Amino acid sequence: MERLVEIADASVHQGATVALTGVDFHIDRGEIVTVVGPNGSGKSTLMKTVIGALKPSAGAVKRKPGLRIGYVPQKLQIDPTLPITVARFLGLPRRLPRAQALEVLEQAGVPDLADRQMARLSGGQFQRVLLARAMLEDPDLLILDEATQGLDQPGSAAFYRQIEEIRQAKGCAVLMVSHELHVVMAASDRVVCLNGHVCCHGAPEIVASAPEYRALFGSGTGGALALYRHDHDHSHDSEGNCLHDHDCGHQDHDHTPKADANVTSLAKPHAEAH
Ligand SMILES: Nc1ncnc2c1ncn2[C@@H]1O[C@H](COP(=O)(O)OP(=O)(O)OP(=O)(O)O)[C@@H](O)[C@H]1O
């Protein structure tokens, strides 16, 4: 398995805020990893660290030399009065051979949109065009930051089926932030739950049925939901240490790694605030 990105014991600041502390993370070629976590838990910070837009203040980030990354943003504002076709948009800032525009639109599942006006696309079509744009990089790693926000459930399910097709056709890895449980459970090889640190991680279907997981989060749909929904409430002190006061269904607050690696709680030793 080829390792594309490896992050070791990284702490990352956003201005004066310590957004991530002691984070270990990796992604290998061909896998789909989803990052979940509440608002402000550091998901975008982790994406930016993977891309290299943010540098950790402690720890290390290793990227495969020459790594190509395609990025699909949450949304992109385009002046609705600006007349620009999809093919021209894909060619910004430089002109793009039409055949190449058609090729990436095909990969994104919208082969017929090339001559449509950007301003007239539906939300789902617009996100497909952003996906096509990311594919121009011929990425080793495709990053999606809540790329289906605003789409209805069938629309976002279709979008993620397209992602799966791209992964199979191109063999790239996919790293995404998602708030949608059906995506997390159905479309990911691994789930990483963030709360300023890596709170827990594992393969979603194994995690959901593992006794260790049930002990932590409960069983049935409630348990699956809990993977995503368990409440966090913690802050960091000025040293970046995690002042932890969350209710994630733990019987106790043992955050040492479990023997079974399928469900792994990786919080660093930290001050509990109860
Ligand atoms: N540019 C910035 N300057 C200062 N603090 C920032 C900046 N960007 C993010 N932060 C802070 O860093 C922390 C992590 O933010 P981040 O955007 O990574 O969280 P997130 O999990 O992506 O949140 P959301 O789900 O709301 O998008 C938050 O406390 C946030 O307020």
Ligand as a Chemical Component Dictionary entry (heavy atoms), coordinates in Angstrom:
data_LIG
# 
_chem_comp.id                   LIG 
_chem_comp.type                 NON-POLYMER 
_chem_comp.pdbx_formal_charge   0 
_chem_comp.three_letter_code    LIG 
# 
loop_
_chem_comp_atom.comp_id 
_chem_comp_atom.atom_id 
_chem_comp_atom.alt_atom_id 
_chem_comp_atom.type_symbol 
_chem_comp_atom.charge 
_chem_comp_atom.model_Cartn_x 
_chem_comp_atom.model_Cartn_y 
_chem_comp_atom.model_Cartn_z 
_chem_comp_atom.pdbx_ordinal 
LIG N1  N1  N 0 -8.424  31.815 10.194 1  
LIG C1  C1  C 0 -8.619  31.504 11.471 2  
LIG N2  N2  N 0 -8.162  32.315 12.460 3  
LIG C2  C2  C 0 -8.344  31.996 13.757 4  
LIG N3  N3  N 0 -8.979  30.884 14.173 5  
LIG C3  C3  C 0 -9.449  30.049 13.239 6  
LIG C4  C4  C 0 -9.303  30.305 11.836 7  
LIG N4  N4  N 0 -9.877  29.291 11.154 8  
LIG C5  C5  C 0 -10.356 28.423 12.067 9  
LIG N5  N5  N 0 -10.106 28.872 13.329 10 
LIG C6  C6  C 0 -10.441 28.188 14.578 11 
LIG O1  O1  O 0 -9.809  26.918 14.579 12 
LIG C7  C7  C 0 -10.685 25.924 15.127 13 
LIG C8  C8  C 0 -10.904 24.802 14.123 14 
LIG O2  O2  O 0 -11.589 25.340 12.994 15 
LIG P1  P1  P 0 -11.926 24.460 11.709 16 
LIG O3  O3  O 0 -12.452 25.399 10.671 17 
LIG O4  O4  O 0 -10.755 23.614 11.372 18 
LIG O5  O5  O 0 -13.107 23.531 12.253 19 
LIG P2  P2  P 0 -14.154 22.630 11.453 20 
LIG O6  O6  O 0 -14.245 21.343 12.181 21 
LIG O7  O7  O 0 -13.781 22.568 10.011 22 
LIG O8  O8  O 0 -15.487 23.477 11.665 23 
LIG P3  P3  P 0 -16.860 23.528 10.812 24 
LIG O9  O9  O 0 -17.524 22.189 10.945 25 
LIG O10 O10 O 0 -17.618 24.601 11.528 26 
LIG O11 O11 O 0 -16.495 23.892 9.388  27 
LIG C9  C9  C 0 -11.954 26.669 15.541 28 
LIG O12 O12 O 0 -11.850 26.989 16.906 29 
LIG C10 C10 C 0 -11.922 27.916 14.686 30 
LIG O13 O13 O 0 -12.597 28.975 15.336 31 
# 
loop_
_chem_comp_bond.comp_id 
_chem_comp_bond.atom_id_1 
_chem_comp_bond.atom_id_2 
_chem_comp_bond.value_order 
_chem_comp_bond.pdbx_ordinal 
LIG N1  C1  SING 1  
LIG C1  N2  SING 2  
LIG C1  C4  DOUB 3  
LIG N2  C2  DOUB 4  
LIG C2  N3  SING 5  
LIG N3  C3  DOUB 6  
LIG C3  C4  SING 7  
LIG C3  N5  SING 8  
LIG C4  N4  SING 9  
LIG N4  C5  DOUB 10 
LIG C5  N5  SING 11 
LIG N5  C6  SING 12 
LIG C6  O1  SING 13 
LIG C6  C10 SING 14 
LIG O1  C7  SING 15 
LIG C7  C8  SING 16 
LIG C7  C9  SING 17 
LIG C8  O2  SING 18 
LIG O2  P1  SING 19 
LIG P1  O3  DOUB 20 
LIG P1  O4  SING 21 
LIG P1  O5  SING 22 
LIG O5  P2  SING 23 
LIG P2  O6  DOUB 24 
LIG P2  O7  SING 25 
LIG P2  O8  SING 26 
LIG O8  P3  SING 27 
LIG P3  O9  DOUB 28 
LIG P3  O10 SING 29 
LIG P3  O11 SING 30 
LIG C9  O12 SING 31 
LIG C9  C10 SING 32 
LIG C10 O13 SING 33 
# 
